[in-house]
């Protein structure tokens, strides 16, 4: 049963990775680029802080930092180092890899050895989960959620298209990120209540 799932995952990977398009070859690696992710996450954080009138701005920065720290470490220590599933770029022949680094496109980089789960997916989905929950009662909450969720989906797809992850890696990374994001949202609510109670005393 497990082997059948893995075989189907490989089939889906080849289906996506082999569907080459010059336009997507130029655009999709940008979504996986650490610099572009950093810029977008910064913009998301600033937008949320602005909607919250910059009140408790340090909480949002702390939450984002925790998202990166926890999702990155957990995805590596509890999954990649445990399951040791090779990335398709290492496990399969004739895989097309594409990466952007220092504003140059690289086709010879295979990435790290193990790919389950996708740290990119875990990072991004943890951030959009916690930020969407924080924004849930705001005026433009739905449009905010749809925008950041679309960005997360395209980024996840880019990891498969660029040859670094199977679909299963991305989906499980996304689920991990959502769990981390929801947990951090509960932490945010707890800390926020503590701060507001403290302010009420003075």
SULPEQUI-V189286 format. One record per pair of residues at least 24 apart in sequence whose ideal C-beta (glycine too) atoms are under 10 Angstrom apart, sorted by sequence separation. I is the first residue (numbers start at 1). J is the second residue. D is the distance in Angstrom with one decimal. If there is no record, write none. Layout:
<<I/J/D> <I/J/D>>
//
This chain:
<<86/110/9.9> <87/111/5.6> <89/113/9.6> <90/114/8.4> <91/115/8.7> <124/148/8.6> <125/149/9.0> <128/152/5.3> <87/112/6.9> <90/115/8.1> <124/149/9.9> <127/152/8.6> <152/177/8.5> <41/67/8.7> <86/112/10.0> <87/113/6.9> <89/115/8.1> <41/68/8.3> <86/113/6.5> <87/114/6.7> <88/115/7.2> <124/151/7.7> <125/152/5.7> <85/113/9.6> <86/114/6.5> <87/115/3.7> <124/152/4.8> <125/153/9.8> <84/113/8.1> <85/114/6.0> <86/115/6.9> <87/116/8.6> <123/152/9.8> <124/153/9.6> <38/68/9.8> <84/114/5.5> <85/115/6.1> <86/116/8.9> <125/155/9.4> <37/68/9.9> <83/114/7.4> <84/115/9.9> <85/116/3.9> <87/118/9.7> <121/152/7.7> <124/155/5.6> <125/156/8.2> <80/112/7.7> <82/114/9.4> <83/115/9.5> <84/116/8.3> <85/117/9.0> <120/152/9.6> <121/153/9.9> <123/155/9.4> <124/156/7.6> <80/113/8.4> <81/114/7.2> <83/116/5.0> <80/114/4.1> <82/116/9.1> <83/117/8.4> <121/155/7.5> <79/114/8.4> <80/115/7.2> <120/155/6.3> <121/156/5.1> <76/112/8.9> <79/115/9.6> <80/116/6.4> <120/156/7.4> <79/116/5.9> <80/117/7.2> <118/155/9.5> <76/114/8.4> <79/117/4.7> <80/118/9.5> <118/156/7.2> <120/158/8.5> <121/159/7.0> <78/117/9.0> <79/118/9.4> <80/119/7.9> <120/159/5.6> <79/119/9.0> <119/159/9.7> <75/116/8.9> <76/117/9.2> <118/159/5.7> <75/117/5.1> <118/160/9.1> <74/117/8.9> <75/118/7.3> <76/119/6.6> <79/122/8.7> <75/119/4.4> <115/159/8.7> <120/164/8.3> <121/165/7.8> <74/119/9.2> <75/120/9.1> <120/165/7.8> <125/170/9.6> <129/174/9.4> <71/117/9.5> <73/119/9.3> <75/121/8.4> <76/122/9.5> <118/164/8.0> <119/165/9.5> <128/174/9.7> <72/119/5.4> <75/122/4.5> <118/165/4.8> <122/169/10.0> <126/173/9.7> <130/177/9.5> <71/119/6.9> <72/120/9.6> <74/122/7.2> <75/123/8.0> <111/159/9.5> <117/165/8.5> <118/166/8.8> <121/169/7.5> <122/170/9.6> <125/173/7.3> <126/174/9.3> <129/177/6.6> <130/178/9.5> <133/181/7.4> <71/120/9.5> <73/122/9.9> <115/164/6.5> <116/165/8.2> <118/167/9.8> <120/169/9.4> <121/170/4.8> <124/173/8.7> <125/174/4.5> <128/177/8.1> <129/178/4.9> <132/181/8.2> <133/182/7.1> <136/185/9.4> <71/121/8.8> <72/122/7.2> <115/165/5.0> <116/166/7.6> <118/168/9.3> <119/169/9.5> <120/170/8.0> <121/171/7.8> <122/172/8.7> <123/173/8.4> <124/174/8.1> <125/175/7.9> <126/176/7.8> <127/177/7.7> <128/178/8.8> <129/179/8.4> <130/180/8.2> <131/181/8.1> <134/184/9.9> <68/119/9.6> <71/122/3.9> <72/123/6.2> <75/126/9.8> <111/162/9.0> <115/166/6.9> <117/168/8.5> <118/169/4.5> <121/172/8.0> <122/173/4.4> <125/176/7.7> <126/177/3.9> <129/180/7.7> <130/181/4.2> <133/184/9.2> <134/185/6.8> <70/122/8.7> <71/123/4.8> <74/126/9.5> <111/163/8.1> <112/164/8.6> <116/168/7.0> <117/169/5.5> <118/170/4.8> <121/173/3.2> <122/174/7.4> <125/177/3.0> <126/178/7.2> <129/181/2.7> <130/182/7.5> <133/185/4.3> <70/123/9.5> <71/124/8.6> <109/162/9.7> <110/163/8.1> <111/164/4.7> <115/168/9.4> <116/169/4.9> <117/170/8.0> <118/171/8.6> <120/173/7.0> <121/174/4.6> <122/175/8.8> <123/176/9.8> <124/177/6.6> <125/178/5.3> <126/179/8.2> <127/180/9.4> <128/181/7.2> <129/182/5.9> <130/183/8.8> <132/185/9.0> <133/186/9.2> <68/122/9.6> <69/123/9.7> <71/125/8.0> <72/126/9.5> <109/163/9.4> <110/164/8.2> <111/165/8.7> <115/169/4.9> <116/170/9.8> <117/171/8.6> <118/172/7.6> <119/173/6.7> <120/174/9.7> <121/175/8.7> <122/176/4.7> <123/177/6.6> <125/179/9.1> <126/180/4.3> <127/181/6.8> <129/183/9.4> <130/184/4.9> <131/185/9.0> <134/188/6.6> <67/122/8.9> <68/123/5.8> <71/126/4.5> <107/162/9.8> <109/164/9.0> <114/169/9.4> <115/170/9.4> <117/172/4.4> <118/173/3.5> <121/176/7.8> <122/177/4.2> <125/180/8.3> <126/181/4.1> <129/184/8.2> <130/185/4.8> <133/188/8.2> <134/189/9.1> <67/123/6.7> <68/124/9.9> <70/126/7.2> <71/127/8.3> <107/163/9.2> <116/172/6.8> <117/173/3.9> <118/174/7.8> <121/177/6.1> <122/178/9.1> <125/181/6.5> <126/182/8.9> <129/185/7.1> <130/186/9.6> <133/189/8.9> <67/124/8.9> <69/126/10.0> <116/173/8.3> <117/174/8.6> <119/176/9.4> <120/177/9.4> <121/178/9.8> <122/179/9.3> <123/180/9.2> <124/181/9.7> <126/183/8.9> <127/184/9.3> <130/187/9.0> <67/125/9.2> <68/126/8.0> <115/173/9.3> <117/175/8.3> <118/176/8.9> <119/177/9.3> <122/180/7.0> <126/184/7.0> <130/188/6.8> <134/192/9.4> <64/123/9.9> <67/126/4.2> <68/127/7.8> <117/176/5.7> <118/177/9.1> <122/181/9.5> <126/185/9.9> <66/126/8.6> <67/127/4.7> <98/158/9.2> <117/177/8.9> <66/127/9.9> <67/128/9.4> <64/126/9.2> <67/129/8.6> <100/162/9.1> <63/126/9.4> <64/127/6.1> <67/130/6.3> <98/161/7.9> <99/162/6.5> <36/100/8.5> <63/127/8.4> <66/130/8.7> <67/131/8.9> <98/162/4.7> <99/163/8.7> <35/100/8.6> <96/161/8.8> <97/162/6.3> <98/163/6.7> <99/164/7.9> <32/98/8.9> <33/99/8.1> <34/100/9.5> <35/101/9.1> <64/130/8.1> <96/162/8.1> <97/163/3.7> <98/164/9.2> <32/99/7.2> <33/100/4.8> <34/101/8.7> <35/102/9.2> <63/130/5.6> <64/131/8.0> <95/162/9.9> <96/163/5.5> <97/164/6.8> <29/97/9.7> <32/100/7.6> <33/101/7.7> <35/103/8.8> <63/131/8.0> <95/163/4.8> <29/98/5.2> <31/100/9.6> <95/164/9.2> <28/98/7.7> <29/99/6.0> <30/100/6.1> <33/103/9.3> <60/130/9.1> <17/88/7.2> <25/96/8.9> <29/100/4.2> <60/131/7.9> <63/134/7.9> <92/163/8.9> <17/89/9.5> <26/98/9.3> <28/100/9.5> <29/101/9.2> <87/159/9.9> <88/160/8.3> <25/98/6.1> <89/162/9.0> <14/88/8.4> <24/98/9.4> <26/100/9.3> <60/134/7.5> <89/163/4.9> <90/164/9.7> <92/166/9.7> <13/88/5.3> <17/92/8.8> <30/105/9.8> <59/134/9.0> <88/163/6.2> <89/164/5.9> <91/166/9.2> <9/85/9.7> <18/94/8.9> <20/96/6.8> <29/105/6.4> <87/163/8.1> <88/164/7.4> <89/165/9.0> <17/94/9.4> <18/95/9.2> <29/106/8.8> <87/164/5.8> <88/165/7.1> <10/88/7.4> <13/91/9.8> <14/92/7.7> <17/95/6.2> <18/96/7.5> <20/98/9.5> <87/165/6.7> <88/166/5.9> <6/85/8.5> <9/88/9.2> <13/92/7.8> <17/96/5.8> <26/105/7.8> <32/111/10.0> <87/166/8.3> <14/94/9.1> <17/97/8.8> <25/105/7.9> <85/165/9.9> <86/166/9.9> <10/91/8.4> <14/95/8.4> <17/98/9.7> <85/166/8.0> <88/169/8.8> <10/92/7.1> <13/95/8.3> <25/107/9.5> <41/123/8.5> <45/127/8.4> <48/130/9.5> <52/134/7.6> <87/169/8.0> <37/120/7.6> <41/124/8.1> <44/127/6.9> <48/131/5.4> <51/134/8.9> <52/135/8.5> <85/168/8.6> <40/124/8.9> <44/128/7.6> <47/131/8.6> <48/132/9.4> <51/135/6.5> <85/169/7.5> <49/134/10.0> <34/120/9.1> <37/123/7.6> <41/127/5.9> <45/131/7.5> <48/134/6.1> <52/138/8.1> <83/169/9.9> <37/124/7.1> <40/127/9.4> <41/128/9.4> <44/131/5.9> <48/135/6.0> <51/138/5.2> <32/120/6.3> <44/132/9.8> <47/135/8.6> <51/139/8.2> <31/120/9.1> <34/123/10.0> <51/140/7.8> <80/169/9.4> <83/172/9.7> <37/127/9.4> <41/131/9.2> <48/138/8.7> <51/141/9.2> <79/169/9.2> <44/135/9.7> <31/124/9.6> <47/140/9.5> <51/144/8.3> <79/172/7.7> <75/169/9.7> <79/173/8.3> <48/144/8.3> <47/144/7.5> <75/172/9.2> <79/176/7.4> <75/173/6.3> <78/176/8.7> <44/144/8.6> <47/147/9.7> <47/148/9.5> <75/176/6.3> <71/173/8.2> <74/176/6.7> <75/177/8.5> <44/147/9.1> <74/177/9.6> <44/148/6.2> <71/176/6.8> <74/179/9.4> <75/180/9.3> <70/176/9.6> <71/177/5.5> <74/180/7.0> <9/116/9.8> <41/148/9.8> <44/151/8.7> <70/177/9.5> <40/148/8.5> <71/179/9.5> <71/180/5.2> <41/151/9.9> <67/177/7.9> <70/180/5.3> <71/181/8.3> <40/151/6.5> <69/180/9.8> <70/181/9.5> <40/152/10.0> <67/180/6.7> <70/183/8.4> <71/184/9.5> <37/151/9.4> <66/180/8.5> <67/181/6.6> <70/184/7.5> <40/155/9.0> <66/181/9.9> <66/183/9.6> <67/184/6.3> <37/155/7.3> <63/181/9.0> <66/184/5.7> <36/155/9.1> <31/151/7.7> <64/184/9.3> <31/152/9.6> <63/184/5.6> <66/187/7.8> <31/153/9.8> <32/154/9.8> <33/155/9.8> <62/184/9.4> <63/185/8.1> <66/188/9.4> <31/154/5.3> <32/155/6.4> <30/154/9.9> <31/155/4.5> <32/156/9.5> <63/187/7.8> <30/155/9.7> <31/156/8.9> <32/157/9.8> <33/158/9.3> <62/187/9.5> <63/188/5.7> <28/154/7.5> <31/157/8.1> <32/158/4.8> <62/188/8.8> <27/154/9.0> <28/155/8.8> <31/158/4.3> <32/159/5.9> <30/158/8.1> <31/159/8.6> <59/187/9.7> <60/188/8.5> <63/191/9.2> <28/157/7.3> <29/158/6.8> <32/161/9.0> <59/188/6.3> <62/191/8.5> <28/158/4.0> <31/161/9.3> <32/162/5.9> <27/158/8.5> <28/159/9.0> <31/162/9.0> <28/160/9.5> <29/161/8.6> <32/164/7.5> <56/188/9.3> <59/191/6.5> <24/157/9.4> <28/161/5.1> <29/162/5.7> <32/165/9.7> <59/192/6.7> <24/158/8.6> <27/161/9.9> <28/162/6.2> <56/191/8.8> <25/161/8.6> <56/192/6.7> <59/195/7.9> <24/161/6.5> <25/162/8.9> <55/192/9.8> <58/195/9.9> <24/162/9.5> <56/195/6.6> <21/161/9.1> <55/195/9.8> <56/196/9.1> <16/157/7.3> <20/161/8.8> <16/158/10.0> <19/161/7.8> <16/159/9.9> <17/160/6.5> <18/161/9.8> <16/160/4.7> <17/161/6.4> <15/160/9.3> <16/161/5.6> <17/162/8.2> <14/160/10.0> <16/162/9.8> <17/163/5.6> <13/160/6.0> <16/163/9.5> <17/164/9.7> <12/160/8.0> <13/161/9.7> <17/166/9.7> <13/163/8.5> <16/166/9.5> <16/167/7.4> <13/165/8.0> <14/166/9.9> <15/167/9.3> <13/166/4.8> <12/166/7.4> <13/167/6.4> <11/166/10.0> <12/167/4.9> <13/168/8.8> <10/166/6.8> <11/167/9.7> <12/168/8.5> <13/169/9.2> <9/166/4.7> <10/167/9.5> <8/166/9.9> <9/167/5.9> <10/168/9.4> <8/167/9.1> <9/168/4.5> <6/166/8.4> <8/168/8.9> <9/169/8.4> <6/168/7.9> <9/171/9.4> <5/168/7.5>>
//
